[in-house]
Amino acid sequence: MKALLVLTTVPDRELAEELARGLVEARLAACVSILAPCQSVYRWEDLIEAASEIPLLIKTTSGRYRAIEQAIRERHPYELPEILAVATDKGLPAYLEWIASETAAETQRP
């Protein structure tokens, strides 16, 4: 199973922590890094907008992507949330194995 880095942003710290904890508790993510607030500038409905957002780095596997996307969409207040998945083709083997182990279904665990 390939490791994925899923990127999203949320409008506040409370939602970031709630989403991160929920993904890890459900074993959809091995780890979620909550970053410092950033300022996003974007075009929405033909207007230039700016917003303070909290970026999340979600470490998971390709097999868990659909469930993560669904979990983000269910909790996210934006009409069109940022959800980007970046496939990883390299990484510390032990770390990649840890991601796979932490996101495996109960029946797939050793």
N, C-alpha and C positions, 0 to 999 in steps of 0.2 A: 504494500500500500504506500503510495507516494505521500510525503509530507507536504502540507500546504501552509502558507502564511496568509491568513484572511485579515484584511484591513477594513475597518469601519470607523466612523466617527459618530459620537452622540453629543447632545447639547449640554449635558451636565455630568458632574462627578457621580451623583447618586445613581443615575441610570447606568453609567459605566461600570460601577461596582456591582450593581444588581445583575447586569448582563454577564459580566465576567464570572461571577460566582455561579450563576445558573448554568452557564456553558460547561464549567469545570465539574460541577456537581453531577450533571447529566452525562459526563464523560464524552461530551462532544468536542471538548478542547482539553489538551494536556495542560496548557498554561495560557493566560491572557495577560498581556502587559498593558497597563493603563498609563498612558503618557501624559505629559503636562499639557494644559490647554494650549491651543493654537488658534490663530486667526485664519479662517478660510474665506477666500474671495471667489465668487462664482457667478455665473449668469443663470438666472431662474426666471422663466416666463418673461423673457426679453428685458429683464432688469439686472443690473449689476448689484449683487448683494454681498454682505460681509457678516460673518457670524463667528463667535467664539465656540470652539468645539473641543471635545476630548477624543483623541485618537486611541484606538484599541488595536493591538497586534495579537491575533488569535492563532495559536499554534495547534494544528490539527492534521488530519489525514484526508485524502481525496474522498474516501468512503464516507466521511462525516460531513462533507460540504453541504449537501442539500438540507440536512437537519439544522446545520448552523444558519444557513440562509433563512430558513423558515423561522427559527428562534429569533433572529435579529428583526425580521419583518414583523413578527407578532408583537414585539416590545417597542419598536422604534416609532417615535412620533412623526418622523418626516414622511411625506408622501412618497419620496424617492430616496431611500437611504443609500449611502455609499456602502457597497459591499464588493470588494475586489479580492480575488483569490490568486495568489502567486505560487506557482508550483516550484518546489525546491528540487534541484537535481544533485545537490551536494550539501554536506553538513557533517558534523561530528557524528560518526556512526552510532555511538552510544546514546547521543541525544535524540537522533532520529528513531532509534529503537524505543526509547522512553516515550516519545510522542505516540508511537504505534501502540505500545502497551497500555498507556493511560487512556486511550480513546477506543480500545477494543471492547467489543461486547463481552458480557460475562462468559459466554460459551467459548470465546476465543482466547481467554486468559489462561496462562499456564497454571 
